[in-house]
Amino acid sequence: MGTLNIDRYHAAMGDASYKDVTRVHGKPLSETTATFYVTQRKLPFAPVLGHERLIRLLVDSQIDRPRLRFLEQDRGGLQRFAKAIEDIQFAGSIRTVRPGTIMFPQQPVADITGKFGLTQAQEIKFEHAFDLPMTTASVAMQFRMAAGDRWLSDFSLRRNGDIERAVDIATYAFIGGFNDTSNMEAAHRLDIPAVGTEAHYWQQAYLEYLYEPEIEPRTGQPKHFEQVAFERWLDANPHGTTLLLDTIDVYSGAVHATMAATSNEARRKAFKGFRVDSGDLAELGKWCLRFFEANGLHGLRPNLTGDLDVDKVKQIVAEFPEAAGFGIGTKLSSEVKSVAGVIFKACMINGRPTLKASNSLDKTTLPGCMQVFRGVDAAGKYIADVTGLEDEAVAIPGAASVERLLQPFWENGQHEAIPSIEKQKAIVADQMRRFHDLHNYPCTLSDGLTKLRDDLTERMQADNSGWEKVLKLPEEVPEQLMPTE
């Protein structure tokens, strides 16, 4: 059953649009055709993901009687809107870029066209559908670019608030370039590898051997309790495992891991890798690897964790290229630098272009029925994007061909098929190889769209309608309000 996944202003605007007093060009505003476009403003680049979430939100839209009654009893009176959404599924049309397409700030990644009254109420569905997937996959891409071909594991489950969000994080991190996850539910649903090492409290559980130690036969001295803990862990995981070294400190952890792994051949075979979770990860990782190799333990996988962000991964790779992989948790999902900031803005009303001309340039929106044109050179590399108008013929210098990225996706309840997550992952990886420099990729507006935006903005700002003849201001008139000739 659908929820009231709307802000009150959607309900208020929807309700008002069904009233006779709000008619536009001879018909109710609610029945006027409107187009809204969707973009993100804050990420340097992001794969467009979340199409399956959008479908689920659009299909699961029937509102139950208690929620309809809640609308009808609203203090402002929302009876018309409640009646409009009862037993009605959105029947307009939607275009999107295909799942996995890497896009840049302010580019339209989708648009929706339908009758104003119901179409404007779809805003939150688009924002909820795309924001988390694009944010997570963009962060994952940046980690992948920093790590090169090294292993990346999603360790974010504990920081994600609930299991459904955690599964989504694992899904879109995997598509964005991660290899596996510690999240068992996500591994089950997605059929991707589950991974995890021991925790610090495994060693802590063997503290009794501090007081009643075993004797190490090779030295005749008491075994350290951490050596005993490692031995038990290796015995419990004979087919291969990773040891966590920094319960006490990394240096002593490496010593006790070596004592445990070299105590018999089965334990030696079980010891496949080590994990460092604190301190100077690059320096400690290098020392441990040299120490293990000096003691005959070769081919171990150094795995590094510990509040890693993209810059730290880059630094570690530069200082310790032998690092085999990274576990990423907090900085993948809960402490990200910025979210996508997906927005939903009107660009066509009743067949005419419209925009929001803001006091801030980054808040100014784009008008018209738009298209994103991507230039591809003879080698198949992307060379530039141009956002223009759908009916423009856009040429991109140096391009052997020009792709039109916005394509039909939904029409009156019927939608295009969604690729599997493995295919979406392959699409993202393929596109990453086709960009020369994602951080400095040229994205511009076409001449036609630029002119339409500037002309429409000028006309909107110039239409002052003689206000100065009937209104007063308490102080000097700002330049923007000066009457035009």
N, C-alpha and C positions, 0 to 999 in steps of 0.2 A: 504494500500500500504506500502511495506516495506521501511524502512529508511536505510541510510548508517550507520548502527550500527557497524562500524569497525573503527579501527585506520588506519592511512595511511600505517603503516608497514604491516598490513594484506593485503591491496591492492597491495603494492609493492612486497611483497613476493609471493602473489598469481600470479601476473602478470609475475614475473620472472620465476616462476615454470613452466609456459607454454611455455617458450622459449627453443629451441633445445639445446642451449649451457648449459643448466642446467640439462641435462639428468643424471639419476642415474641407473646404472646397465642395460643400454640398453633401458630405456624408460623415458619419460618426468617425472621430479620430481612431476609435478602436478598429475600424474596418479599413483604415488607410494602410497601404503597403509600406513596410519599413524594412531597411537593411541595417544590421549592426555588424561591425567587424570586431575581431578578437586578436589581441596581440599581447606580448609581454614586454616590459620596459626595463628590467633591472639586471638580467643576466647577459654576459658578453656573447653567449651563444647557447643554444639548447636544442636537443632533438624534440620535435613535437610529438608528445605521447599523451595517452589518456583517452583515445577515441572510444575504447570499450567502456570506460567510465561514463562518457557522454551519452552513449547509447542507453546504458542502464538507467541513467538519470532521466532521459527523455521518455523511455518506455514506461518506467515505474512512476507515472505522474498522476494516476487517478487518486483524487483526494477523498478520504472517507468522510462520513457524515459528521462526526464530532469536530473535525477540523473546519469543515464548511460552516458549521454552526458558529464556531469561534470567529470566523471571518464576518459572518452576518451580524454578530453581536459586537463587533468592534466599535469603539466609541465614535469613530468617524463615519461609521456606516459603510460597509463594503459589500452590500448585497449584490450589486450588479457584477462585481468581479467574482464573487462566490458562485453565482449562477453561471458565469462564462466558463469557469474552469471545471465545473462539475461534469464528470464523464466525458471530458474532451481531451484528446491527446494532441500534442502540437503537430500541425499538419503542414508546416512550411517546408522550405528547402535550406540545406546547409551545404556549403563547400568547405573543404579543409585541404591542407597539404597532406600527403600520405604519411602514415605513422612512421616515425623515425627520421623524418626530414629535418636536417639541422637548419635552424633559422636564427635570426638576429633581432636585436631590440627594435621595436616600433614597426616591424613588418607584419602585415596581416597573415595570421596562420589559419584563420577560419572566418567565415561570415555566415549569417543567418538571415533569411528573408521570409517575411510572413506578415500577417495582420498585426498592427501595432499593439493592440490590447493584450494579446497573449505572447507575442514575440519578445516584447521588452521584459517580460517576466521570466525569460529563460537565462538571464544574465548569470545568476549565481551558479547555475548548472555548468555553464562553460568554464567559469572560474574554478569551481571545485573539480571539474574534470581534468583540467590541464595544469593547474598550478603546481601541485605536489609532484606529479610525474616529470614535468619539465625541469623543476628545480633539482630533483634528485638525480635525474639523468645528466643534467649539465654538470653538477658537482662530480658525479662519477666519471664523466668524460675528462674533466680536469685532472682528477686523480690518475686516470689511465694515461694521459699525456705525460704526467710527471713521473709515473712509475715505469714507462716503457713497456717491455714485455713481461715485467715481474708480476707475480701473483697478487691479486687484490681480493680480500675477504671482507664481507659485510659483517661487522660486529656490533651493529647499532640496536639490536633488539631491545636492550634494557633502557634505551633512551627514547623510545618511540611512543610511549603513552598507552597504547593498546595494540592488540595483536593484529587487527585489520590494517592499521596504519603501518605497522612493522612489516607485514607481508607486502604492502604496496611499496615501501622503501626498498625491500629486497628485490622486488620485481624490476623496478626502474633503475636501480643500481646495476643489476645484472645486464639489462639492456644497454645501459650507458657504458659498460666495459668491465664490471666486476666479474670474478670467476665463480664465486660461491658465497655461502651465507652461513652464519651460525644459527640462524632461525629455523628450527625444525619444521614448523608449520609451513613456512615459505618453501623449504626444500621439498616437503611432501607435495604441496600444490603445484610447484613449478617444475618438479623433476630435475632439480639442479643439485650439485653436491652440497652436503652439510659438512661443516668443518668446525673444529674447536679443540683447544688444548685443555690441559688440567688448569685448575684455579689455584691461587696461592694457598687456599685453606686445605688443599690436599697435603702439602708439606706440613702445615700447622697441625693437621690431625695426627701426625706421627711424633709430636713433641714428647710423648712418654719415653721415647728412646733417648732423649736428653738425660733423663733421670735413671733409666735402666737400659744402658746401651748394649747392643750386640758387639761382638768382637770381629774386627776386620782381619780375616786369616792372613792376608798378604803382609800386613804390618804388625799384627799382634796388638794393635791399638783399638780403643772403642770406636765404633762407627759413628759418624755424625748422623743425627736424626734425619737430616735432609737427604743423605745418601740412602738411608733405608727407605724413605718416601719415594725416591726416584726408582729404586730397585723394585718396589712393589708396583709402581706405575708401569714400568717396562714389562714386568711379568704379566700384568693385566692386559697389556696391549702388545702382544708378541708380533703382530703383523706390521707394526710401524707406528710411531707416535712422535710427538714433539714435547720437549721438556721446557718448562717455564723456569727461568733462572734467577729471578730477582726477588724471591720471597725474603731472603736475608740481605744479600747484595749479590750483584751479578758475578763478581769474581769468585766468591765462595760457591755460588750456585754452579758455576762452570766446573770447579774442582770436584764438587760432590756428584755432578752429573757424569763426569769422566770416571770417577771411582765406581759409580753404579754401572755404567755402560761397559766398562772393561772387566767387570767381575766374572762374566761368563759370556760365551759366544751368543747365546740366545738374546741376552740383553744388548749386546753390541749390534745385532741385526735389527732389533726393535727400535733403536735410537736413530731416527731419520732427520730430526731437525731440532732447533732450539729457538726459544722465544725470549726476547728482551722487551720489557714493558715500562722501563723507567730509566732515567739518566740520559747521558749523551748516547743515543741509540747507535749512531754511526761508529763512534769510537769503541763503545762496548762490544758491538757486533764484530768489528774487526779483530779485537783482542781475543774474543771467545773463539772465533773461527781459527785463528792462528794457534790458540792453545789446544783446541780439539785435534787439529791436524798434527801438532807436535806429539800428541799422545796416540796417534794411529787411528783417529776417528775422522775419516775422510768423507767427502760428499754430503755433508750435512747442510740442511736448508736453514739459513738464518731468516727468522720471521720477526718483524719488528712491529710493535704496537705502542700505544700510549699517547692518546690525545693528538694524533697526527692530523695535520692539515696539508693542503697541497704544497705550500712552500716548504714545510718540513720534509715532505717526501722528496721534493726536488733536491734539497740539501743533502739528504742521506744518500740518494742515488749518486750525487757528485762525489761524496766523500767515501762511500762504501758501495761500489758497484756490485759487489758480490751478494748484496742483500737479495734474497730470493722472493720475498713477498711482504705485504703489509696488511695488518688488520685495521680497518677503519671503522670507528664507532661514532663518537659524539659529533665530529666535524662532518659526518656524512648527512646527518638528519636533523639534529637539534641545535647545533651551533654553526649554521652556515652563514656566510658573509651576507648573502642577499637571496631572497626568494624571487620567483619569476615575476610576481606582481602582474598577473594576467588581468587585462581590462577588456571591457565590452562597451563599444561606443557606437552611436548612431552615425551612419554615413550617407544614407539615402532615406528620404521621407516623401512619399507620394510621387516617386519618380524623379525627385530633384535632390542634388547633392546637398549635404549639410555637414557642419562640423562644430566643434566647441573651440572657439577662439579664446584662449586663456591668457591671463596675465603672465603665465610662465610658459616658455617655449616648449618645455618637455611635457606640458599638460595639454598643448594644442593637439587636436586630433586631425585625422585626414578625411577628406570628403570623397564621395562617389563610389561607384562599383569598381573595386580595385583588383589588381592582379600582381603577383610577384614573378618577375622574369629573371631567370638564372642563366648566365652565359657559360657555355661549356666549350673548351678549346678542342683542338684536333686530337689531343692525347687523352681526352675525357676528364680533364681537370676543370674545376670550377674557377672562374676568373672574376666574376662580379655579379651582383644582384641589383636590379632596378625595380622599385615599387612604382607601378604606374596604373593607368586606367585600363579596364578590361578590354575596351575597344581600340586601344592604342597598338600600333605596330612599333615595338621597341627593338632597336638595334644596339648591340653591345660590342664595342670595339674589341677585336681579337677573338671573338666567339665564332666557332664553327657551327654552333647551333644554340638556340635559345629555348629553354624549357619554361612552360607556364605551370607554376607550382600549385595554385589553388584549383582543385578539381571537385566535381560533384561527389557528395558523400551521403546525404540523406535527402529523401524526397517523399513527403507524405507518409512517414513511418517506415519506409524501406531504406535500408542502408547498405553501403559497400562492406565487403568482408574485411575483417581485421586480421592481419598476419599474426602468426604465433610469436611468442616472445623470442624464440630462437631466431626467427626471420627478422624481427625488428632489431635484435642485437646485431645481426649480420648487416642490415641496412645501415645502422649507425656506424659500424666499423668500416664499411666500404666508403661511406661519405667522408669520414675522418681522413681517409687516405687521399681523397680527391680535392681537398682544400690545401692550397699551398701554405697558408698561415691563417688559422682561425681567428687569431687575436687582431689581425689587421686586414680583414677581408673587406673589400670595398662594397658598400651598400648605399645607394643613392635613390632619390626620387626622380621620376621622369619629368621632362619639361612640361608635359601636359598636366600632370598631377600637381606639380609645383605652381603652375599658373592658376589652376582651379582653386587651390588652397589660398593663394595670396589674393586673388581677385575676390573670392567669396568673403575672406576675412575683411578686406577693405570695404566691401559693400556693407557688411554687417556693422562695422564700426562707424561708418559714415552716416548711417541712417538715424540721425538724431531727432528728426520730426519736429523741430521747433520747440523743444522742451523748455528752452530758456524764456519763452513767452509766458509760461504758466507756472514754472517751478522756481524755487529759490535755493541757493546754497549758502551756508553760513560762512564760507571762506572763499578764497580765490579758486576759480574754476580750473580743474586739471586740464592739461592740454588735450587729453583724449576726449573731453566733453565739449571742447570748443565747437561751436556750430560751423558747419561747412558752408562754402560759398554756394 
